[in-house]
Amino acid sequence: MNYDGLERAYWTSQTERVAALRDKINALSTPTVGRTVPGDEDLAIGEGRRLHMAVMFLDISNFSQRPSGAPDEQDMLLRVLNFFFSEMIKIAEDYGGTVEKNTGDGLMAYFEDASGTTAENGVKRAVACSLTMMAANAHLIRPVLLATPVPELQYRTAIDYGPVTVARLGAPRRFNANVAIGATANFASKMLSKARPGDIVLGASAREQLPATWQILYTELATTDTGWVYRATGKPYPLYRYTGRWANLV
């Protein structure tokens, strides 16, 4: 995987994947009543692992304002979300990320350092992943949605970096799930409220992990009014906006 740009072969395969997914979802029947909670037995209940990682949150903007009262509106929205998140999750996995949860209108993924197909830190892979997600949404997903009555999906992404404890909480043989615990995950989640549709925002710790050229050319201060401070100095913990986008296929 190339984290500095989009490879033509990858983009071609992704285009084909999205087309196949569109056709598959169009062929689905109306869902029946019921719920299945996926299982994950990597961690025992109450057990955790502490890791340095980038944590990324993606949130669809104005999701609650979308019409979903009538059964046909719910069915169409379900198909659109299935289409969108299936591709977003696959891209995250392509970039060596682990998707922890899908909240219905968003998802959370983490990117461990020195993971993925090539040795790169978690933040660079998370940002590269976000850029590919935006390219896929603009050029592959949006054209499909334009053929439906559902408005195009706009979303925002927040990323931060630091020590995180990944633990499994819940009750055996009942509901349980992996969760990411720590200020890094909390900040990334809370800072979505500071992001505009189409934004990628980074905590200061995440920005510092990027290559120097990416920091200089593609980041700008978004705000210091985050409500978070450095414990040692009491100074505000700033939020940055990542302005770069994939320009060409390589």
C-alpha positions as CSV (number, residue, x, y, z in Angstrom):
1,M,0.0,0.0,0.0
2,N,1.3,3.5,-0.9
3,Y,0.4,6.0,1.8
4,D,1.7,9.0,-0.2
5,G,-0.9,8.8,-3.0
6,L,-3.5,6.6,-4.8
7,E,-2.1,3.8,-7.0
8,R,-4.0,3.4,-10.2
9,A,-4.4,-0.4,-9.7
10,Y,-5.9,0.1,-6.3
11,W,-8.3,2.8,-7.5
12,T,-9.4,0.6,-10.4
13,S,-10.1,-2.3,-8.1
14,Q,-11.9,0.0,-5.7
15,T,-14.1,1.3,-8.5
16,E,-15.0,-2.2,-9.5
17,R,-15.6,-3.1,-5.9
18,V,-18.1,-0.2,-5.4
19,A,-19.9,-1.1,-8.6
20,A,-20.3,-4.7,-7.4
21,L,-21.4,-3.5,-4.0
22,R,-24.0,-1.2,-5.5
23,D,-25.5,-4.1,-7.5
24,K,-25.5,-6.4,-4.5
25,I,-27.3,-3.9,-2.3
26,N,-29.8,-3.1,-5.0
27,A,-30.7,-6.8,-5.1
28,L,-31.4,-7.0,-1.4
29,S,-34.9,-7.6,-0.2
30,T,-36.5,-5.5,2.5
31,P,-35.0,-6.3,5.9
32,T,-36.9,-8.4,8.4
33,V,-37.4,-7.6,12.0
34,G,-34.5,-8.7,14.3
35,R,-31.0,-7.8,15.3
36,T,-27.7,-9.6,15.2
37,V,-24.7,-8.4,17.3
38,P,-21.4,-9.5,15.7
39,G,-19.1,-11.5,18.0
40,D,-15.5,-10.7,18.6
41,E,-13.5,-13.0,20.9
42,D,-10.0,-11.5,20.6
43,L,-10.2,-10.3,24.2
44,A,-11.7,-11.8,27.3
45,I,-14.2,-9.8,29.2
46,G,-12.4,-7.2,31.3
47,E,-9.1,-7.7,29.5
48,G,-7.3,-4.8,27.8
49,R,-4.2,-3.9,25.8
50,R,-2.4,-0.6,26.0
51,L,-1.1,0.7,22.6
52,H,0.1,3.9,20.9
53,M,-2.2,4.5,18.0
54,A,-4.1,7.0,15.9
55,V,-7.8,7.0,16.6
56,M,-10.1,8.2,13.8
57,F,-13.8,9.0,14.0
58,L,-16.0,9.6,11.0
59,D,-19.4,11.2,11.4
60,I,-22.1,11.8,8.7
61,S,-23.2,15.5,8.9
62,N,-26.8,16.3,9.6
63,F,-27.8,12.6,9.7
64,S,-30.7,13.1,12.1
65,Q,-32.3,15.6,9.6
66,R,-32.7,13.0,6.9
67,P,-36.3,11.8,6.4
68,S,-36.7,8.3,7.8
69,G,-40.3,8.1,9.1
70,A,-41.9,6.1,6.3
71,P,-40.9,2.5,5.7
72,D,-39.8,3.2,2.1
73,E,-37.6,6.1,3.5
74,Q,-36.1,3.8,6.1
75,D,-35.4,1.1,3.5
76,M,-33.7,3.5,1.1
77,L,-31.6,5.0,4.0
78,L,-30.6,1.5,5.1
79,R,-29.4,0.7,1.6
80,V,-27.5,3.9,1.3
81,L,-25.8,3.4,4.7
82,N,-25.0,-0.1,3.8
83,F,-23.4,1.0,0.6
84,F,-21.4,3.9,2.2
85,F,-20.1,2.1,5.3
86,S,-19.3,-1.1,3.5
87,E,-16.8,0.8,1.4
88,M,-15.5,3.1,4.2
89,I,-14.8,0.0,6.4
90,K,-13.1,-1.8,3.6
91,I,-10.9,1.2,2.9
92,A,-10.0,1.5,6.6
93,E,-9.0,-2.2,6.5
94,D,-7.0,-1.7,3.3
95,Y,-4.9,0.9,5.2
96,G,-4.2,-1.4,8.1
97,G,-6.9,0.1,10.4
98,T,-9.2,-1.8,12.8
99,V,-12.8,-0.7,12.8
100,E,-14.0,-0.9,16.4
101,K,-17.6,0.3,16.0
102,N,-20.2,1.5,13.6
103,T,-22.6,3.9,15.3
104,G,-25.2,4.0,12.5
105,D,-24.2,7.5,11.3
106,G,-20.4,7.1,11.9
107,L,-17.6,4.8,12.7
108,M,-14.5,4.6,14.8
109,A,-11.2,3.0,13.7
110,Y,-7.7,2.8,15.1
111,F,-4.4,2.5,13.4
112,E,-1.5,1.0,15.3
113,D,2.0,2.2,14.7
114,A,4.1,-0.1,12.5
115,S,1.1,-1.9,11.2
116,G,-0.3,-2.2,7.7
117,T,1.3,-3.6,4.6
118,T,4.2,-1.1,4.8
119,A,5.9,0.2,8.0
120,E,4.3,3.6,8.6
121,N,3.1,5.3,11.7
122,G,-0.6,5.1,12.5
123,V,-1.3,8.8,11.9
124,K,0.0,8.9,8.4
125,R,-2.0,5.8,7.5
126,A,-5.1,7.2,9.1
127,V,-4.8,10.5,7.2
128,A,-4.0,8.6,3.9
129,C,-7.1,6.4,4.6
130,S,-9.2,9.5,5.2
131,L,-8.1,11.0,1.9
132,T,-8.9,7.8,0.0
133,M,-12.3,7.7,1.7
134,M,-13.0,11.3,0.5
135,A,-12.0,10.4,-3.0
136,A,-14.2,7.3,-3.0
137,N,-17.1,9.3,-1.6
138,A,-16.7,12.1,-4.2
139,H,-16.0,10.0,-7.3
140,L,-17.5,6.6,-6.7
141,I,-20.4,6.9,-4.1
142,R,-21.8,10.3,-4.9
143,P,-22.6,9.5,-8.6
144,V,-24.6,6.5,-7.4
145,L,-26.6,8.5,-4.9
146,L,-27.4,11.2,-7.5
147,A,-29.5,8.5,-9.1
148,T,-31.6,8.1,-5.9
149,P,-33.9,10.5,-4.0
150,V,-31.4,10.4,-1.1
151,P,-29.2,13.5,-0.8
152,E,-25.5,12.9,-1.1
153,L,-23.6,12.0,2.1
154,Q,-21.3,14.6,3.6
155,Y,-19.2,13.7,6.6
156,R,-16.3,14.9,8.8
157,T,-13.3,13.1,10.2
158,A,-11.3,13.7,13.4
159,I,-8.0,12.0,14.2
160,D,-5.8,12.1,17.3
161,Y,-2.8,10.1,18.5
162,G,-1.6,8.8,21.8
163,P,-1.8,5.9,24.3
164,V,-5.1,4.0,24.2
165,T,-6.3,1.0,26.1
166,V,-8.4,-1.3,24.0
167,A,-10.5,-3.4,26.3
168,R,-13.5,-5.8,26.1
169,L,-16.5,-4.8,28.2
170,G,-19.8,-6.4,28.8
171,A,-21.2,-9.7,30.0
172,P,-20.2,-13.2,28.7
173,R,-22.8,-14.7,26.4
174,R,-24.7,-11.4,26.4
175,F,-23.9,-8.0,24.9
176,N,-20.2,-7.1,24.9
177,A,-17.8,-5.2,22.6
178,N,-14.3,-3.8,22.3
179,V,-13.9,-0.2,23.4
180,A,-11.0,2.3,23.2
181,I,-10.4,4.0,26.5
182,G,-8.3,7.1,27.0
183,A,-8.0,10.9,26.3
184,T,-6.9,10.3,22.7
185,A,-10.2,8.6,21.8
186,N,-12.2,11.1,23.8
187,F,-10.6,14.1,22.1
188,A,-11.0,12.6,18.6
189,S,-14.7,12.0,19.3
190,K,-15.4,15.4,20.9
191,M,-13.6,17.3,18.2
192,L,-16.0,16.2,15.5
193,S,-18.2,19.1,16.8
194,K,-15.5,21.5,15.7
195,A,-15.3,20.1,12.2
196,R,-17.3,21.2,9.2
197,P,-18.7,18.8,6.6
198,G,-15.8,17.7,4.4
199,D,-13.2,18.5,7.1
200,I,-10.3,16.3,8.3
201,V,-9.2,17.6,11.7
202,L,-6.2,16.6,13.8
203,G,-5.2,16.9,17.4
204,A,-1.8,18.5,17.9
205,S,-0.3,15.1,18.8
206,A,-1.6,13.6,15.6
207,R,-0.2,16.5,13.5
208,E,3.3,16.0,15.1
209,Q,3.3,12.4,13.8
210,L,2.9,13.5,10.2
211,P,5.9,14.0,7.8
212,A,7.2,17.5,8.1
213,T,6.2,18.4,4.5
214,W,2.6,17.3,5.2
215,Q,2.5,19.5,8.4
216,I,3.9,22.6,6.6
217,L,1.9,22.3,3.3
218,Y,-1.4,20.8,4.4
219,T,-2.3,21.7,8.0
220,E,-3.6,24.9,9.4
221,L,-4.7,25.8,12.9
222,A,-8.5,25.3,13.3
223,T,-8.9,26.4,16.9
224,T,-7.3,26.5,20.3
225,D,-10.7,26.7,21.9
226,T,-11.1,22.9,22.4
227,G,-11.7,22.8,26.1
228,W,-8.6,20.5,26.5
229,V,-5.2,21.6,27.9
230,Y,-1.8,20.1,28.3
231,R,-1.5,18.7,31.8
232,A,2.1,19.8,32.3
233,T,1.7,23.4,31.1
234,G,-2.0,24.2,31.3
235,K,-1.8,25.6,27.7
236,P,-4.7,24.8,25.3
237,Y,-4.5,21.7,23.2
238,P,-5.0,22.9,19.7
239,L,-6.9,21.4,16.8
240,Y,-5.6,21.5,13.2
241,R,-7.4,21.2,9.8
242,Y,-5.8,19.0,7.2
243,T,-6.3,20.7,3.8
244,G,-4.5,18.4,1.4
245,R,-6.4,16.0,-0.9
246,W,-5.4,13.3,-3.4
247,A,-4.9,15.2,-6.6
248,N,-3.9,12.5,-9.1
249,L,-3.7,8.8,-9.5
250,V,-0.1,7.5,-9.5
